[in-house]
C-alpha cells in the first residue's frame, strides 16, 4: 500500500515537472524554471507532509 505522504509527494513532483517545462518555454530566464521546479516539486510537498505529520 502506498502511503499518503508518497501520494502527495508524487503529485507535487509531477506538477513541478509540468510547471517547470511550461515555465522554461515561456520565460527567458532559466533560473525561474528551476525555482518553480524546486519550489513545487520539493519544498511544497515537504512542507505539507511535515504539517500533516
Secondary structure, 3 states (H helix, E strand, C coil): CCCHHHHHHHHHHHHHHHHHHHHHHHCCCHHHHHHHHHHHHHHHHHHHHHHHC
